Amino acid sequence: MEMNIGPIIMEKRKEKQVTQQELANFVGVSKASVSKWETGQTYPDITLLPLLAAYFDITIDSLLTYEPQLDNHEIQRIYAMLKESLITKSPEDVLATVRSFVRRYYSCYPFVLRMGMFLMNHVDLLPGEDSIQTYTKEAQELFVHVRTQAKDPEMIIQALKYEAYTALTLNEFDQVLEILGDQVPMLFPIESLIAAAQQQKGDQQQAIVTLQSAIYQYLTVFLSFLTNYLQLLLNDSAKFSETVSRGLQFASIFNLNEMHPVALMNFQLSAIFGYAQKGDEAAALQNLNRFLNVLQQTKFPVDLHGDNYFDQVDDWLKESEIGNQLPRDSMKVKESLITIVIDNPVFANFKDQVQLQRVFSELRNIKGQDVTDNE
């Protein structure tokens, strides 16, 4: 969807015979911001739309020149703006905006799917004492709506998987197995078929892009499998250590510390907590230091990207559902990664160890610096 909000703001402002500065004063932004809106360089913050619509005495739909569907770029933009709003606006305002957009674009199933994932990715930041239960159920209802109403088979499959994810979060284990079954289906990667068809048509370059993008995705999926697998190996020390070793080698071979450091750090944390639970202090501290090194070397906020080997994935990432951003604000991810370490009771048996206290001190300094930088 092409947004025409800039020309609408300019037209209504002139009809009302107010200057850019007068409008800026009313809304609470700078004159430069209004100018950029009107020239299409930027869009107003989502939470300002009701105020602007009220000021011009028009509906939000009229302000946006509403259409029932959104294109992928617009979905990316709205998702990113909502993430930013969680930093600058109250959770109640952001939630109201999400629900308003869902009502407006209820027949735009890719958008409804993304809003369900937005709720799932930010349940801890939304209002209410029982936020996980409340917003997981709300997200589940959105996924069911997409699954039952969408016509696109791929969209239906995505909604089904996300519905199962919400059921797992809600401890509805039988529902998960009813949705997905309890046997692993045989993999049939369609990316190879797509690439083969592109190659046979003579589009060698596009075939390379297709397979690079697929391999890039499967890297993080595979590391996620290993992350979860570790928690099932706590009673098998040899296989646990071998899985940690192979996972770290795999991450090193594919340069995940630069391309997807959050996936790597989640794997490292799974290893750290496993070793700590098993009482292997030396291995826990060794991996904790690895985790600290990756955290210190990672540039936040994190944007997903390729490297010299994956040199064809950047455009694909920008065109994906939420672009090259993480589903959750990466600064919040960073804070969560630090908090889950320094507040974790798994280290209780060696909490006074000097090396552990040094790492904790480094993590607290990083967390404190982030708070200072945001003030």
Secondary structure, 3 states (H helix, E strand, C coil): CCCCHHHHHHHHHHHHCCCHHHHHHHHCCCHHHHHHHHCCCCCCCHHHHHHHHHHHCCCHHHHHCCCCCCCHHHHHHHHHHHHHHHHHCCHHHHHHHHHHHHHHCCCCHHHHHHHHHHHHHCHHHCCCCCHHHHHHHHHHHHHHHHHHHCCCHHHHHHHHHHHHHHHHHCCCHHHHHHHHCCCCCCCCCHHHHHHHHHHHCCCHHHHHHHHHHHHHHHHHHHHHHHHHHHCCCCCCHHHHHHHHHHHHHHHHHCCHHHHCHHHHHHHHHHHHHHHHHCCCHHHHHHHHHHHHHHHHHCCCCCECCCCCCCCCCHHHHHHCCCCCECCCCHHHHHHHHHHHHHCCHHHHHHCCCHHHHHHHHHHHHHHHHHHHHHC
